[in-house]
Structure formats: structure tokens, C-alpha cells
Amino acid sequence: MENPQARVVDGSNGLLLEVDGQIVPNYDATFRAIEEGEVVTGHVVRIDKDEVLVDIGYKSEGVIPANELSIRKAVDPNDEVHLGEEVDAIVMTKEDQDGRLIMSKKRARFEKAWRRIETASESGEPVEGTVIEVVKGGLIIDLGVRGFLPASLVDIRRVPNLDEYMGTKIETKVIELNRSRNNVVLSRRAVLEEERKEVRQQILDRLQPGLVVEGQISNIVDFGAFVDLDGIDGLIHISELSWSHVNHPSEILAIGDTVKVKVLDIDRDRQRISLGLKQTQEDPWQRIVDTYNVGDELAGKVTKVVTFGAFVEILDGVEGLVHISELAAHHVESPREIVHPGDEIRVKILEIDSERRRLSLSAKRVEDQILPVSRPGEPAREPDAADDDAEGADDGAAAAEALESPAPAEAEAVEAPVPAVVAAASSDADVSAVAEQPGEASAEAPADESPQQD
């Protein structure tokens, strides 16, 4: 404290005092004046395990306790500062009970960070920070304040392992800010999407329908699979995945798979790309056209039984219809009397409709074939007199049989439609599948009913 008997020497700017007739230096005048709450700058002169000493040009060094160095938990002072390093700190207490000047580095950084974050929030500019913690539901980013980055906003796609970001520097956008609650919510996804806007447009300009391109499966949903084409996603509808029937895209694809796909259509205004996977594979229907003829017999497996007949797969991805009238030589009330899904039978080709990609087949016209097929636990069915009578009717009384079970060429107005006239099929729910090759896109949902692509 200044000596009350001392007098400042005129013209000394307070640097000299007159005490009892003697001129002495006024050392207190050489120290800067500081106030609590003020941010000061100094140099680190000593590092201990629990505190750091900083020379700020005051009459004593300032002390920064270890827990005031960083917003991180349980830090080592040697990891936060180095001898001689210039640091900013806020004055918390000018003189504690031990006469020490107590300061906080993290609080000074906190104040600066808030101003920077508030500015970034208003301007939309990204802020850079380091990932310091992985917590339930996301990441903690050191921005000078603790910012929370939700897991769903870490990347454009779901990140299975957040630990890989630990210790990395990333740019994020501030999407929520509350100073009173010290709450900062961030989004890295917003930064990535903005960066990709220009790239997406370049990709759209380059793509044309008919091109075959390579991409990576980025997501699988019930109605198809999304493919990342180096910055923009395209959709493979489930009907365009395979020439054979697909119940769910996950049966043939997995996230991360690299695939070649054909560009089917591009909606440039909505930035949507329709892709096809089966178009890059051999069309099994072409094998039918090139290899088989009407009258050929071949083996197949029953895939579906409906009220008007049974579908039989004769090649991977190619099915034909055996109309109920072609299942057996005798009258059949229900196709399930003769066949069940999974039965392996032989069929004869009655008609190949190349334009509509449809096959009409017959089981009863295959010689020496006994139906129904014997199954485990069921006694084998022996031919009886009724079968002999039915066979005779097929040869000697075709007209009478036609009244009960019309042949395909005569059944334009019957209750159960035959393959050659599927346009007049009954209203049964299964009739939409009549002799169609599985995987056709005829039942594709309207584009506006599918979720918007990223």
C-alpha cells in the first residue's frame, strides 16, 4: 500500500516519491493496473502438476490451477501449455487468502469462443474444433466451449463407429445456440452437403440415360437400394434389381457393395437418378427365345399356386404359367390337388410370347409323368381307373372335356383365364402376376410416394 506520507515528485509521472525528504522509486507505479474479470496476456514461466505460473507484468505471477486450463476433464498441464508460451487468461481473483493472483485460461478462451461461435451462427460460416469425447448419441467438440455433435449429423450417412473421429479436427456448422445454458449443437453433415452441392450438379451433367456406371451401395430400404455415385445417390427400385423375383433387396445386396448399374432415367430438376442392376446382367428371357421352341419339354420347380393354375420356374428368373386346364388330363377343381410350391415337375412349352415375355406351359402333355408328386409322409398315388378313363376322354371325347375344362386356345370367356388370354384374367389378387417374368417394373409405385433421395 502506498505510504501516506509519501509525495509524488512533480514531473516524474508518478514514478518517483518523496519520503521524509528523500527521493525514492515508486515501484507500484511500474506495475499495470488490473481488474477482476479482465482478460490479460502473459508468458508461462513455470509448470507444476497442479498449476501453471504466468508472468503478466504484475507485481506477482498469475496462477492458473490445472482445472482452469481446459474444458477437458483431468488434463495434464504439460499437455496444455509449454514454457515460454503466450497465453490469455481471465483474472478471477486479484488476491486470494494466500495473496496470489488467480486466473483461468479456459474461461478466457470460453469468452472468445462464444463471440466467435455467435458470429459463425449468424453468418452460417463453419467453425473448426477437435473431437475430445465420444458420448452416448454423438461427439463432444472442443470449440473453446463444449459443442455437441449428434451422431445423426456426423456424416451424410450413418457412422457405425464414432470412435474413429476421436482426436480429429473437423468443421461443423452451428445449428443451435443457447448462451444461458452453455448449449451449442453442431452439424458436420450440413458442411458436407454444402460441399457436395456443386459436385452433385457436375455428376448430373455428366450422366445420361443408358450409361453403365460404378457405385457403392449406401443404403437398403424395402423398396430398393441407394447407390452412391461419387457424391450423389441413385435408386435401384426393387423391380430393377434382378430378372428373378426379389422379396427384399437385402437378399442380393449389402451396404458397402460395389456394383455396376445402368442409368435408366434422370430427373434433373429434382436431382433424382433411377438405376437398374439387372440391365447389366444377362437377360434369362433371351436364353428362352434363343434355346427353346414350342413343344420342348424341360424340368422346372413350382413357385406359386393360384386359383387358375401354377407358376413354374424353368430357368433362374423365368417363370411360365401352367393353366389349371393343363395340370392334369382329368377335371381339376383346385390346382393344389395336383401341385404345391416347391414341387419339381416336367412341363411342355405351349406358347412363347416374346413381346409380352410370357410362357404358356402344360404338365398333362408330358408323357409318363405322374402327378401329384409324392411327398414325405404321404403314400404314393397309384393310377386308378379314373385316370384311365380321363386319358381315354382326352383321346376320344375332347369335346365333352372342353365343356368342363376348356383348352387355352378356346378359353376367352371362361371363369379362370388361360395363359394365351391373360388380359381377360379374373379379379383374383394373384392374376396380376399371370405369366409375368418376376422383377418386372409394371407394379412400380409412383415416384412421389418414394422417400426423397439424399
N, C-alpha and C positions, 0 to 999 in steps of 0.2 A: 504494500500500500504506500502511496506517495506520502513523504514526510510533510506534515502540515506546516512545519517551519521553513520548508524549502521554498525558494522563489525561482521561477523560470527566468533565466537570463535573457534580457531583451535581445532580439536579433538572432537567437540560437534555434529558432523553430521548435522550441521545447526540448531540444537535445541536451541542454546544459541547465544545471540547477545551482543556485547559491545557497549553501547551508552553513550557517554560523560564520558567514564571511568568506567561505571557501567555495570555489567553483568546482563542481563535480559532474560527471556524466549522468544523464538521466536514462538509465538502461531500459526502463519500462517503455520509454518513447520509441525505442528501436524495434519493439515487437508490434506486429499487426494486431489490430483490434478484431476480435471475432465474436460472433453471437451464436447462441444455441439455435439449431435449425439451419445454419448456414452451410453451404457446400464449399469445402476447401480442397486445395490440391497440395500434395506433398510427395516426398520420396520415401520408400521403405528403407529403414536403417537397421531393422532387426526383426528376425522371425523366430518366434518360440512356438512350442507345441499348442499353446492355448491362446496366443495373442500375437499381434504384429504392431511394431512401433513405427510411426511415420513422422518425419520432420516436416512440419507445415510452416516453419518460420515463426513459431510462437515460443514463449519462454520455456515451454516443455514439449516433449514429443507427444503426439497424439497416440492413443492406444485403441486398436481395433480388436475386440475379442473375436475368437475363432468363429463363434456363431453369428457374427455380424459381417463375415467376409462374403458369404454367398447364400443364395436361396437354396442351394443344395443342402442335403442333410449330412451331418457327420463328415465335414470336409477336413482335409489336411491343409493347414496354412501354406505349406510348401507347394501345394498343387495350385493354389490360388494366386499367390504373389511371389515375386523374386526380389532379392536385394537390389536396391537402386531403382526399382520400377516406380514410375509415376502413377499415382492413384488418386481418385477423387473419393472423398468421404464427407458425410454429413455430421456436423457437431451435435452430439446427443446431450452431453453434459460437460460444461466448461471445467467443472472441478467436482470430482466425486468425493466420498468420505476420506479417500487416501490422497486427495489433491491432484488426481490425474484427469487429463482431458480425454473423455471417452467419445469415440467416433464410430460410424458404421459405413462400411464400404457398400454393402448390399442395399442399404436404404438410399444412398446417393444414386446408385445405379437404378434403383427402383423408380425414383422420381424422373430421371432422364428417360427411362424406358417407357413410362406411362405417357410422357409427352410425345415420344416417337410413335408409340402404338396408337394414340389418339389421332395423330396426324395421318398415319397409314390407314386407319379405319375410315377417315373422312375422304381420303383421296383414292382408296382402293388399291394402293400400292402394296406389294408383298413385303413381309418382314422376315428376316433370317434369324434362326435360333438353332440351338443344339438340343438334341433329344437327351434328356437326363434321367428319365424314368419310364418304365413300361408299367402301366396300371390297368386295372380291370376296365375294359371299354375303350382304351386308347393310349395315347402317349402324353408325357409332360415335356413341354418345350421351354428351355431357358431363354427368355427374351429380356432378361433383367427383372421380369416378373414371371410367375409360373403360368404358362399358357397351356390349355388343354386341347389336344387334337384328337377328336373321336376316331375310333378305328374305321368307321364307315367313310371318313373323309381323308384317310391317309393316302389313298390312291384311287384311280378311276375304277379299279376292280378290287374285289375283296382281297385283303392281305392275310394269308394263313398264319404267318409268323411275324409278329410285331417286333420281336427281339432283334431282328436283323437291322433295325433302324437305330438301335442304341448307340449313342455317341456320335451319330452323324449330324451334319448341318443340313437343314432343309429350309426351303422358302415356303411360307404359308400366307394366306390372307386372313385378316381379322373379320370374323362374321358376327361376333357378339362381344360387347364390351360393357362392363359394369364396375366403375371405379369404387363405389361404396362397398361392394362385395369382393373386390380384387379378382373379378371373374373375367377371364379372357378365353374365348373359344375361337379356334383356328380351323382353317381348311386348306390342306395341301391339294386336294382334288380340284378346287377352284383354280389354282395356279396351273395345274397340268391341263385342265380343259381349255383354258385360255391359250396356252401354248400350242395346243393341238388344233385350234380352230383353223389356222392358216394351213396346217398340214392336211387337215381333212378336205379342205377345198381343193388343194393340189391333187389329192388322191382321186376325188370325184371327177376332176377334169381329165385325169389320165385314164380312168376306167371307161370301158364301153361294153355294152351287151355282147355276149359271145366270147369274151376273153376268158382264158383259163388262168387263174392266179393262185398263189400260195398264201395261206394264212394259218393262224393258230386259234384253236377253239378257246374262246374266252368265257363262255357261259352256256349252260344247258338248261332249257326250260321244257315244259310239257309239249309245247307246240313246235319246237325246233331247237336249233343250236346257233349261237352267235360266233362269228369268225372275225378275229382282229386282223385287218388288212393293213398293218403297219401304221395304225393311227386312226382308223375308222372301222366300225363294226358293220358287218353284213349279216343277214339272217338266212339260214338254210331252213326252210319250212320242213316239217316232219315228212311231208309228202315228196320232198325232193332229196331225201337222204339216201334212199335205196330203191332198187327196182322191186325188191321184195317187201312184204308188209313189215312195218316197224311199229311196235306198241309204244315205245318210248325212246327218244334219241340216245339215252344213256346205254342202250343195248349195243350200239355200234361206235359211240364216240365218248371221249373223256376230256375234261378240261385240260388244256395244255397240248393236246394232239395237234400235229402239223398236218394239214390237209390241202389237197388241190381241189379247187372249186371253180365252177363256171359261172360267170356273171349272167344272170337271167334278165334282170331289169334294174333300172336306176331311177329313183325319184329325186332329182337334183334339188328341187325346192325344199323337200322335207329331209334331205340328206339320208335317204334310205336305199339300201342295196339288197336286192334279192339274189340269192345264190343257189346253186344246185350242186350237190355232191354226186348224185347218181349219173349225171350227164358226163362225168369224167370216167365212168366205168362202162364196161361192155354191156350193151342192151341185150338181155337174155331173149327178148321177144324176137330179135333179129335172127337168133340161132334157130328159133322155131320156124321162121319163114324160110331160112336157108337149108335147114336139115330135114324137116318133116313134111309129109304130104297127107292129104285126106286118105283114110284107110289104114294108116300106120298104127300099129299097136305099141304101147310103151307103158312102163310102170310109173306109178305115182302114189302120193300119200294124200288121204282125205284131210283137208284143213278146216273145213267148215260144213256143217249140215244145216240147211234151211228148209222151209216148208215146200219149196218147189224143186229141191234137188240137193246136190252136194258139190262142193268145190274141191278139185283135186290138183295138187301141185305136181307138175311133171318135170319142171326144171326150177332151180333156185330163182325165185322172182316171177315165175309164170304159172298161173292157175287157169284151169278150164272148168266149165260147168257140165256136170252130168245131170241132165234134167231127170226129174222123178220118173218120167216115162222110159228113160234109158237105163234105169238101175237094174231092172230085172224083167224077165220075159212075162211074168205074171203081174197082176194088178198090185200096186203098192199104195197103201193108204198114207204112210209116212216114210220119208227117206231113212229114218232111224231104224226102221225094220231091217234095213239092208246094210247100212254103213254107219260108222261113228268116226269122229275126228281121230286121226292117228292111224286109221286102217290103211294098210298098204294093198293096193289093188292094181289090176291092169285095165287100161282103157283103150278104146279105139277112137281116133280122130274122125269126127263127122264133118267139121267145118272149121276153116281158118279164116277169120275176118281180119285181114291185115290193117284195114283202115281204122277200125274201132278197137283193134288189139284184143280180140276176143276169140276164145276157143270153145267149140261145142264138142263134147266127148260122150262116149257110150261105154257102159260097163257090161250091159247084157249082150252086146255083139261080140264080146271076146270069147272065143271058143274055150271049152274046158275050164272055165272059171266058176268056182262055187262061191256064192255069196248067200247069207252074210259070212264074214270072216270069223273063224273060230277064235275065241278069246280065252285067256286063262280062267279056269273056274267054270267055263261053260262047255257043255258037251258039244262035240262037233255035229253040225246039222247034216243029216244024210238026205240026199234027194229022195223025194217020195212021188207017189202017183200024181199029186197035184202039179209037181214040177214038170212031169212028163206031159200031162195034159196041157200045161201052159206052153211048153215048147211046141206041141202039136198045133196049138192055136196060133202060134207065131207063123207057122208054115202054111196051115190050111184054112185059118179063119181070121186073117188080118183085118178084115172089115169089121168083124164083131169086136175084136180087141180095141180097135180105134175108137169105138164108142165109149169104152171105159177109160183108156189112156192114150190120148192122141199122140201121134208121132210128131217130132219137131217141125216137119215141113207143113203140117196141117193145123197147127195149134195157134191160130191168130186170135181167137176169141175165147179161149178156154180159161178156166179159173186159175190154173197155175201156168205161167208163161214159160215157153221153151227158149233155149239159147238163141235161136235164129230170130226171135221177135222180142228181145228184151225191152224194147221201147214200150211195149204194152204190158209190162210186168205189173203184178198186183201191188197193193199198197203196203204189203208187209215191210217191216223196217229193214229187213235184210235185202230187199230187192234192189236197193241202190248199189249193192256190190256185185250184181249179176255179171259174172264172167269178166269183170274188170281186172286188169293187172294190178296187184297190190302196189301201193305207193303212188297211184295217180293223183294229180292235184285237183281233181274235179270237186272235192269237198273242202277246198281251202277256204278258211274263214276270211271275211273282208279285212282288208289291210288296217282299217281304222279300229278293228277290235283287238288287234295285237298290241301289246305294250310297246311304247315308243322305244326305239333303239337309242343306245348311247352314242 
